C-alpha cells in the first residue's frame, strides 16, 4: 500500500488575515496553510500573534484579497455573488 507524502509544514505558504485588534490586547485573525480560502479563526495576545506570524513566515492578506475571499464564499453559501443574507 503506497504511503501518501505531504509537504513539510515549513514548505507550505501560510497566510494571515487580520480581523481585529481588540482594546484588551488580543488579536483576532484567520490563519491558513497553502490556500487562503480555507482558514481557521484564531485569537491570541498581540505578542504571541507577532511571534506566531514570524515563526510561520506568514504572508499577510490585504483588505482587497480578504474581500475577494468573502465574495467567493458568498457565491457558495448563497448561490450568487454579493448576497450575504
N, C-alpha and C positions, 0 to 999 in steps of 0.2 A: 504494500500500500504506500503510495507516494506521500511524502511529508510536504505540507504547504510551507512555503518560505515567505515570510513577511519582512518588509523592510524594517531595519532597526529604527527605534524612535528618533534617534538623532539624525536620521536620513530623511525624515518626513518634515515638510514645511508646516509650522504651527502658525495659527492665526489668532489674533485677539481683536475683538470688537468692544471697545469701551462703551458701557451703557450709562454709568452714573458714578460720580464721586460723591459720596454721602458726607454730610457735615460731621458725622461721628467718626470719620477717618477710614471708613470701609469703601472699597471699590467694587462695583458690580460690573461684570463683563462676561462676554461669550468667548469660549475657547474651543478651537477646533484643530484637528490633526488632518492635514492633507487636503481637506475640502471645506472651505468656509461656509458652505450651505448647511453643513451638519455640525452642530455645536452643542456644548453643554453650558449652562448658566452657572457661573461661579461668583463667589463673594469672598473677599479677603481684606485684611488690613492693608493700607497703602504700601507699607514697607514690604510686606510679603508678596503683594501683587508685583511690585517692581522687581523683586528677586526672582519670582516665578517667570516673568516675561524674559528676563535676562538669561535665566537657566535654560529656557526652551527656545531662545533666539527667535522670538515671535516676529511675525510681520503684522503690523497694525493695519486694520481695515479703515479706510476713510469713511466719512459720513455718506458719501455718494455710493461707495461699494456696499455699505450696510443697507441703504435704501434699495439698491438693486436686489439684494438678497430678500428683503421684505416683500418686494413686488413679485418676485418669483415664487416665494412661498404662498403668497395670497392667491396666485393662479391655481396652485394645487389645492389649497384649502377651500376656496370659494368658487372655483371654476372659471374665473376671469380676472385679469389684472386690475388692480385699483379697488377692488371690492374688499372691504375689510370687516363687514358685519354680516 
